Amino acid sequence: MVKNYRRKVKFVDGDSGVFSDGTKFRLSNVRAQEYNEPGGTKAKNVVTGMIGRSKGVVSVKEVGRDVYGRVLVELTNKDGSINERMRNKGYKNKGR
């Protein structure tokens, strides 16, 4: 079942974060460095900048769950798909 709703988000690295209610999520089909890996801070800054104009409030489409129990999501705001823009910047699954 696909759910659509709006939520305030906070990113912990370039491809995952936490909703305002504490639910953990991961961007679907986006692969970015972890915050403690080289390039991790840059990836987090890139995705955080994408949600900055909407003050962290995004439209959420749940598409499943990952192996860690996090909700897999596609996020959009008034500038379009955050997932797609991250992939266009090179943060994508590379054969995984």
Secondary structure, DSSP 8 states (H G I E B T S, - for coil): ---EEEEEEEESSSSEEEETTS-EEEETT-----TTSTTHHHHHHHHHHHHHTTTTEEEEEEEEE-TTS-EEEEEEETTEEHHHHHHHTT-S-S--
